[in-house]
Amino acid sequence: MLTLRGISPASMSTPILRRRSYLPYWLELVAAVAARVLYRVGASGTEHIPPTGGALLIANHLSYVDCVVLQMASPRRIRFVGFREPGMPWLLDFFLRHSGAILIASRHPIDGMKQAIRCLKAGELVGVFPEGHISRTGQLMEIKRGFSVMARHAGVPVIPAGIDGAWGSVFSFAGNKYLWKSPRLKPTPVFVAFGAPIPSEQASIAVARKAMLDQGAIAFDQRPVLRRNLARECVQSLAKRPGHVLVIDRTTERKPFKAATLLAVAAALSRRIKVTIPEKRVGIVLPPGAGAFIANLAVICAGKVPVNLNFTLGSISSVACIRMADVRTVISAEAMRAKIPSFPWPERTLDITREIAACGKKRILPWLAAAWLLPNQWVATLLGIPHIGDREEVGLLFTSGSAGEPKGVMLTHRNILANCSQIASLPILPPVCSLMGCLPLFHSFGFTVTLWFPMLRRCRVVTVPSPLDTRKIVDAIRDEQVTVLVGAPTFIRPILKKAQPSELKSLDIVVTGAEKLPDDLYRAFLETFHIEILQGYGLTETTPVTNVNQPDPPLEPAAPAPQHGKRTGSTGRLFPGMTARVVDPDTGRELAVTETGMVLFRGANVFSGYLNDEEKTRAAFKDGWFVTGDLGRFDEDGFLFIEGRMSRFSKIGGEMVPHVTIEQKIAELFKIDQNEGPRIAVTSIPDPTKGEALVLLTRDPISNEELRARLLEAGLPNLWVPKIIQRVELIPLLGSGKLDIKGCRALALQSAGG
């Protein structure tokens, strides 16, 4: 079968072909016309392509028409490299032989490589897709070394390029199928970004990957959808499929809600909010459910900013958040007020049920009729929603404050639309799926993935008020045939004890984030339910998801080479549109991405700054790159391995000591069962001699002598042995399920009399 590296119709008019046949001209004409009908191609950085002389062009490979797209974007003709393999279809074999491409046989590649090097030395612009085959995940896959060999032997620069927009077209493998997709009614916008030349002697796999990701992020940033208005996109999406059951609310009894109903109620409520609430930001304190969907949608349709407040922070932090956001009105429910009386409720706290009742049927029914009868664009226009949102604030979330005071993260229309587009481009959340929505909406994953993403796409959400109500979650998965479960390991672990394998048989995908996935949880879940937990990574500041493992794509007759979507221990590859750097945490010097250091991100889903805090905003960015605060590294195939937050490391005697690694080893050696929640945590306190001293917080009796003996016997360095052991009743956790690092440190200081 054929694995196509790229064939350009524009490269068909070689002197030999001109003498032999007019066929290449017809092939070029047909391909060019078809491409212009199907695609609208834009480009940047074309000045980086030298007007003359040899150069090697490398790009990511998303579809079978990438070669045509690159040629349309390039000011020079490109001679592409194509691979011939046994059993390839005769039509493709015919195309290869008559196209002027440089042919490399899979069994005897040397002759083809030599021809490519001769062409480069002769001054031609040669194009190659270094992944070796079309991506079947939509991400940049493993890169082969052949391009580096060509560039170094020919002594020519390497021009990196990033293609965005071709994934999802009929010529890509989106949806795990090739060609058998409905063509789009309008030309697909595709953008190509060309980068600065890389000297041949520096053209390693790591450098090439970094450069192509950089250009891919530039190309992704040109997507037209990123400039649109989130509210308008949601309204149009809901009105496009009014009969779709979007939410099944299982707060008390089962209540299904169709898209048209949610839209009509939110539209009527938005008019009321616009008139009665003058402030820019509106607080929302509601559990996952239909009420939260309606409240958030109504607020953004009214042109205001929803602030989903974290009611687990404690009254002091909550007061600070409300003050920082200048929130004077909160939308909640009587049940929530009764459940958390200690929350600092503003004087103007509105009950969502009463507010909807105040709208009345006379105001709701016209919008219901509009959702069913009018074109979806008209409904958004009737609501007065502008077309453009772009970089305006559309959501405010507060960080969990795991390592300090909560910070207000201002998210824009561009941020949320970008992250939803990135998620939709991968098979991790299929177009038609049933998603468990139990994460609180003050959690960034809950806010983007289980609130806005379903409104923009076709998936159904089954809501349960709390991620801690394990029995209710299991019942919902079983009864509603939920296919996708997302949550922190803290929330997923109790399922091991509460669920039978038959109750989770509908689950296809389980994704975890917020904290490192423990090895024992991964193994136990796989053995019990035969489901592989996929680990992802993200932060509130990145809206939040940046990368995730995904199932390995199936082999296809047209693409027989295996591809890998996941790697054990990693958090997956970067999303399309994301790029990264790794720097020394002390000096800020850029490291090779395969070295461990501070991880930095850039992309359309990265926020622009903290609320009313220029100092923290400046500290969060380094030359335009967002500083995550996490230590990590990438392997050569692009998988990100997170070693831990800087706040979860101690610098003892000049050495970085990882708390998580020590916790995992202690749990293993002492056979500590953490299925009902964490029973140990490692933190640190100041030490006058070594800088810091490790403290073990434990709910179980462990002696200093036994701990030291077992850790040293297991091969851990002496510096990694906790100096102090403190018995506690509970290990502090945040509402998001993450370890409360600040709370742990406070307990440790108390034990030391600090």
N, C-alpha and C positions, 0 to 999 in steps of 0.2 A: 504494500500500500504506500501511498504518497504522504510524506510529511513535507509540506511546502514551506520553504524558507522565504519565498518571495519571488515573483516574476513580474517584471514591469513591461507593459505594452510599449512604454516609451523607449525601452532599450532594444526594441525589435529591429530598428532600422540600422543594423550594422552593415558595413560594406558587403560582406559575404551574402547576407540575406537579400540585399538589394539586387545582387546579380542573379540570385537563384529564383526568387519568387516575389510576387506582390502580396502574398498571403500575410506577412507580418503587418503590412499597412492596414489590412482589413481587421486583423485581430486588434491592432492598436485602436482603430476607429471604434469598433464595437465596445471594447473595454472602457474607452474614454467616455463614450456616450452613456453607457450604463452607469458608470461611476457618477457622472454629473446629474443623472436622473435620481439616483439613490442617495447621494451624499452632497452635503454642502461643506466644503473643506476650507478651513482657515489655517493660518500658519504664523509663527513668530520665530525670530532668530535666524532667518534665512541668510543674514549677513555672515553667519558663522560657516556657511558652505563656501569653500574657496572657489572663485570663478574658473580657475584652471588648476591642473595638477591632480595627482592621485590623492584620494582620501577614501576612508572606509566609513560608511554610514551604518550605525547600529540602532535598532529600535525594538520596542516591545511588540509582541505579536498577538493580536486579538482576533483577527479574522483573515479569511482567504483573500480579501481585497486590500490588505494593508499596503501591498506593493503599489497598487494603483493610487491609493490615498497619498502615500509618500511622494510618488512621482508628481501628482497634482500640486503638492505643496512645495516641491523643490524647484529652484531656478535652473538646475542642471539636470541633464538626463542621467538616470541611474541604471547601472548594470547590476541586476540582482543575482543572487546565488540561489539555485534551486536544487533540491535533492531528489534523485530518482531511486525508487526502492522497488524490489520485486513485488509483483502483483498489483502494481498501481493501475488505476482505470486507464483505458486506452485513450480517452479524451484528454486526460491530464498529461499523459505521456506525449501525445501529439502536440499539445500546447507547449510543453517544455522544449521539445525538439525544434519547434519552429519559432520560438520566441526570442532567441538570442541570449537566453539566460546562461550563466555559467553553471554547468551541470556537475554535481558531485554524486557519484554512485555510493550507496551506503556500504557496499562490500569493498570498494576500492576507491577511497576518498582522496588519495594522494594526488592523482592526476588533476582532479578538479580544484584542489587547493592550490596546486602549482599554477593552474590557469588563472585563478583569481589573483594570485600574487603578480603574475605577469601583467594582467590588466591594470592593477594598481600602479605598478612601476611605469606602465605606459601612459599614465596620467588620467585614467578613468576614475569616475566616482562609482564605487562598488557598494551595493547595499546587502546587508545580511541581518537576519534575525537570530541573535546569539542564543535565544532560548532553545532553538533547535526544532520547535514545533509550536503550533497554535496553543495558547493558554486555554485550558478548559475550566478555569476558575475565575477568569477576569483579572487575575493578579499577575505581577511579574514573577515568572517561575524560575527554575534552576537555569543558570547560564553556563553554556559550554565554552571551552577554551579556544575553539577554532578561530574566532575573530581576532584574538590576541596574537596567535601565530601568524595570521595573514598580515596584520599591521606591522609587526616587528620585522618580519622577513622583507616586507616591501618598504619599510621605513617611512610610512605615511601616517598622518594624524587620524584619529578616530573621532567622528562627529556623532555625539549621542542625540537621540531623538525620543520624544514621548508622544504616543498616539492616544487620544482620548475620544470616545464616542462610538467607536466601531463595535465595541462589545454590546451585545443585545440585538445586533442586526442579523439578517437571515444568513449571513456568511460567517457568523461566529458560532461558538459552541454553547452560548447562553441557553440555559434550560436543559443542558445535557443533550442537545440535539443540534444537528447541522442541516441547514436549508429548510427543514420542516417547521417553519415558523411563519406567521402571518407577516407580510411585508408592511412597513409603515406607510401611512398615506402621504406623509410629507417627507422631503429629503432629510436624512439624518445629519444633524450638525456634527462634524468631526473636526478636531483641532490637532495640529501637529506643532510641537515646540522643538526647535533645534537648539542645541547647546554649544558652548565653546569647545573647540577642538581639544582632544586629549593627546599629548605626545605619545608616540607608539611605545616608548620604553616604560610609560606609566600605565598602560592600558591593561590593568589586571581585572579579574572578575569583580572584585570588590569595588574598584573605582568605577567600572562600567555600570554596575548595578546602582551605585549612588548617583551617578550622572543621569541615568535613564529615569530613576525615581524623581530626581529634581525636575527634569523636563516634563515628566508625567504630571507632576503637581501643577506646573505652569499651565499645561494643556487643560487639566481638569478645571482649573480656576476660570476658564473661559466658557464653561457651560452656561447657556442662557437661563436655565432654571434657577441658578444661584442668585440672580437678581430679582427674582419674583417675590411675591408677598405670601408668607406662610398661610395666613388666614384665607386668602383667595384660593390658593392651591388646595387647602383642605375642603373648602366649600364646594369647589368644582368637582373634586374627587368624590365627595359624598353625594352630590346631586347627579353625578354620572351613573351611579348604581344605587338608586334610592331603596330598592328592595333588599339589598345586602344586609344580613344580620351582622352588625359590626361588633356589638358588645353583648355578652351574656353576663349579667350581673348576678353574682351568687352571694351578695352581702347577707341577706336573710333567706329569702326564697328565690328560686330561679326566675329571672326576668330578662328575656331577650329584647334587644333594641335594634331596630332597623336604622340604616344610615339616614333615611329621610326624616325619621322621628327625632333623632339626635340633632340633625341640622335645623329642623323647624323650631324646636325648643330653644336651641342655642341662638338662633337668629332673633327670635322674639326677646330673649333675655338680653342680647347684646344691645338692642335698642333701649331697653330699660337702663342698662348700665351706663350707656353713653349719656343719658339724661341725668341720672341720679348720682353718679360718681365722678367728680371733677378731677380727681388725682390721676397721675400718669400710671401708677402701679396699683394693682389690686391684689391683696393677700388671699390665698386659698389654703384652707386646712380641711382636706377631704381625703378619705381613703380611695384606693383604686375602685372605679365603678362608673356607672352611667352619669352620676352627679358630677364627678370630677371631669369627665369628658365634656359635659355640657358647660360647666363653669369655665374651664380653660378656653374652649372654643369661643364662647360668648365674649370673654374678655379680649381676646385678640381680634375678633370681628368688630368690637367696639373701638379698636385702635389703641387699646391699652396693653399693659404688660402684666402677665400673671406672675405672681410670686408665690410658689408653692412652699410654704414655710415648714421647716423641720421641727415638728412638735416634740421630738425626742431629745433636743439639745439641752433642755433645762431652762428655767425661767429667765436667768440672767442673760444667757446667750440669745434666747428668743427675743427678749426686749431689745438687745443690741441689733439684731437682724431687722426687726420691725422699724427701729429708728433709722438705721442706715438706708433702708429702702424707701423711707418716707411713706410707709403704708398706714393709711388711716381707716381703711375699710377691709374687712376680711369676710370672705364667703365660706361658710362652713355648714354644719348640720347639728341639730340638737343632740344627737347621739354622740358626736365628737366632743361637744362641749361638756357633756356629762362624763365622758371617759377621761378627759384630761383637764380637770378643773384648775390645775396649777398653771396652765398655759396663760400667758399675759394677753387675754382677749381684749382687743380694742373696744371702746365704747360702741362703735358702729360695727357690730358683727351681724351679718345677714345670714338667715337660714335659707339654704338653696331650695328647699321644698316650698317655702312660703314665697320666695321670689318668683319661682316658676308659676305658682298658683296665681300670683298677682298679675302675671302677663295675661292670663285668661285665654280661653279657647279662641276668642275673636282675633287675638293677635298671633296665635300659634298656627291655626288652621290655614290661613293664607300662605304662610311659608311652607307648610306641608304640601299644599297644592302646587306651589312653585317648584318644589324639589322634584315632584313627580312629572310635571307637565312642561316646564320651561327648559330651554337649553341651559346647561350648567353654568356657562359664562354669564348668562343673564341674571342668575340668582346672586352671584357674587357682585355684579354691578348694582343690582337693586339694594344690596346691603351697603353700598358705598365704599367697598373695599378697593383701595388703589392696586394697580398692577405691580408696582415696584415696592419691594421691601428692603432688599439688599443688606446694607450694613446697619440698619436701624435695629435698636433693641426690641426683642420680641419675647424674651424670657429672662428671669433673674432667679438664679439658684445660689444657695450658699453652700460652700464646701463643708464637709462633715466636721472639720476642725480636729481631725485625728491627731495632728501634730502641733496644733496652735489654735488661735481664735478663728472662727468662721470668716470666710471672705466672700463678698458678693461677686458672683461670676455673671457678667452681662453677656447673654447669648443673642445673636442676631438672626434675622431671617436667613441670611446666607449660611451661618453656622449650622442651623437645624436642617435646612434643605440639603446642604452638602452631606451631612452625616447620614440622612435618610437615603440620599442617592447612592452613597457608598455602600450602605447595608444592602440596598436593593440590587446592587450590581453583583452580589455574591449569592451563592445558593444556600447560605446559612439560614436565611428566612425566605422560603419559597414564596412565589406570588400568591398562592392559595395555601394558607396554613392556619392552624388554630393555636394561638399564642396564649400562654398562661400569664396573666397580668396581676401579679401579687406584690410587685415592688412598689414602695411608696413613691409618689410623684415628686417629692422633694429630692429623691435620688435621681441623679442625672440619667442613669440607664432607664429608670422607669419613665422619666419625663420625655425622653426622645424615642426610645424603642417601644415602649408599651402604650404610649399616648399618641404622639404625632405620627409615627411610622404607620400604624394601622389606619389612621385617617387618610393618609396619602396613598396607601396601597390597598390590596384586596384581602388582607388577612383578618381573621376574626380574633377578638380578645375575650378570654374568659377571666373575669375578675373575681378575686378573693381579697377581703380587706387588709389582711396582714400576711407577710411572708413567714411569720412565726406560727401560724395556724396550719401546721403540717397536715393534720387529718382532713381539714377542709380542702387543702390543695390536692391531696391524693384523690379525694372523692370527686373533685372537679375534673381532674385529668381523666379518671375512669368514665365518668358520666358524659362528659362533653367531647371525649376522644381528642384531647389536646395533643398536638404534635410537637410543639416547641416549648421547652421550659428554660427560663433564664433566672439566674440568681447567684448570690454569693455562696461560697462553700458552706458558710455558717448556716444558711437557710436550706441547703440541699442535703446536708449530712443527716438531719433527723428523718428524712424520707427512708433511709436505710432500715430504720426500726419500725416505721409506721406503715410501710407499703408492702404489699405482696407483688411479686413479679407480674402477675396477671393484670394488676390494676394499672400498670404503666406500659402495657403492650402497645398503646397507640403512639407513644413518644418516639419520634425520629431523631430529634436533636435536643441535647441538653448543653447549655452554654453557661459558663461561670466566669466571674470577674470580681473586681473590687479587692480581692486578696489572692494570694498564691494558692493554687489548687494542691492540697496535700496529696502525697502519693498514695497513702492508705485509702483515702476517700475515692480516688480515681480507680484503684484496683477493686475495692469493695463494690462500687457501683457497677463496674463492668462485670464482675463475677455474679452479682445478684440479679441484675436486670438486663445484662447483655447490651448495655448502652454505654458508649464511650463518651465521657464528659469532655467537651471541647473548651479549652481555656482561652479567654480573650483578655484584652487589656484596654484601658481607657481612663480618662480623668474628667472631672466636671468641666475643666477648661478646654477639653477637646470634644465636648458635646455629646456623648463622651467617647465613643468607640474609635480606636485607631487601628486595631488589628485583632484578628481572631483566627484560631484554627478552624478548619472546616473539613467535612468528609472528603476523602480522596475521590476525584471525579472518576466515573466509570470509563473503561476502555471503549473506544468507538472503532468501527471498521475503518473509518477515514482517518483515525488518529490512534494508532495502536500503541504508541509509546506511553508507558505509565507516567502519571503525574501525581505529586503528593500535595495534599492540601493541609496536612497537619504534621507536627513533629512533637514527640513526647517531651514534656518539660518546657516547651516553648509556649508563647502566647500567640503564635501564628505570624503570618506575613502582614505587612502594612496594607491598609486599604488603598484602593486606587485614589490618587489625589493626595496621598501622604508621602512625605519624605523625612529623613531623619539624619541626625548627626550624633556622634558619641564623643564627649570631651572629658578631659581630666577634671574631676570635681574640685580640685584644689587650685589648679592654675588656669583652667579654662581652655587649655591647649587641645586642639582637635586630635582625636585618636583615630586609628583605623576602626571601622565599625565592628570588626571582629574582636576588638579588645573591650574589656569591661570598663565602663565609665558612666558618666551622667548622660542620660538619653535626652536629646532635644528633638522637637518636632516642628514641622511647618506644614500647613495645609489649610484649605478653605474652612474646615470645621474647627480650627483653633480660634479661641476667643481673642478679643482685642484688648481686654483690660479688666481690672477689678473696680468695683463700684466705689467711687470717692476715695481712691487710694493710689495715687500716682507713684508713691515710693515702692509699694509692693508690685505694682505693674511693671515698673522699670526692672525690679529684681527678677521678675518672672520671665523676662525676655533678654536674650543675648544676641545682638546683631540681627534682630528679627526672628530668632528661633525661640520657641517656647521651652523653658527649662522645666522638665517634668518633676524633678526632685527624686527620680528613681535611678538606680544603678542597673545597667543592663548591657547586653551585647547582642550582635546579630551573627548568625553563622553565615557561611558563604552562599547559602541558598536563600537568604533573606528572612529566616525565622528569628523572631526576637525572643531572647531569654532575659527575663527580669530577675535580677538578683535580690532586689528589695529596695524599699525607700531609704534614702539617706538617713532619715530619722530612725530607721530600724537597723542601723549600723552603729557601732561604737568604735571610736578611735582610741585604742589602748596601746600605749608604748609605740605609737606611730603606725600601728597595723589596724586595718579595717576589719572589724569582727562582726559577722552577720548574725543577728538575733534569730531569724527564721530557721536557719540551718541548725542552730543549737536547739531550738524548740523541737524540731523534727527528730533530732537524734535522741533527745531526752524522752520524747513520747515513744520512740521505738524501743529504747533500752529498758524503760520502766513499764512498757506495755500499757500506756495510759489510753483509756477509751474516751475519745472526745466527741462521740456521736451526739451527746446531749448538749454540746457546747464546749468551748475551750476550757481546759482545766489547768493549763500552764501558760505563762507568757514570760519572755525575757525582756528586760528593760535595763536602764543604767542610771547611775547617779554620779555626780562629780567625785573625782578621787585626786587628792593632792599630789600623789606620786606618779600615777600612770595616766592621768587625765580623766579617765572614766573607770567605773567599776560595774561589773555585770550583777544584776539582781534577778533571781528567779522568783516569780510570783506563782504560787501553786495552791491548788485546792486539796491536794493529796499530801500525806506526810512523806517527806523526802529529807534524809539527813545530808549534811554537808560532806561527810566522809564518804558515804555511799555514792553520792552524785559525782564527786571528784574522781573516785576510783573507777567508776564505770565509764565516764567520759574519756579519761586518759587511756583506759584499756581499749576503748573503741578507736583510738588514734587521733582524738581531737587535741589541738595544741593547748598548752597550759593556760594561755591567755583567754581561751574560749570557755573556761570553766567559771560559772557564776561564783562570785565571792560571797554573796549574801543570798539566803533563802528566806522568803517571807510567805507564811501561810495566809491565805485570804479566803473569804467566803465565795466571792464571785470574781471572775476576770472581767474587767470593764469592756463593754462593747458599745458601739454607736448604733443609731437607728438603721444605718445602712448594712449592718452586719459585720463591719470591719472592727478590728481591734482599736480600742480607744487608747492611743499611744500616750496622750497627755494624761489621761486618768491613771494608766499604769505607772507612769513616772511619778505621779503624785503619791500613789500608794508606796512606791519604793522609797521616796524621800521621807515619808512618815515613818517607815520602818527604821530608817537610818537616823531619825531625829532631826531631819533637815527641814 
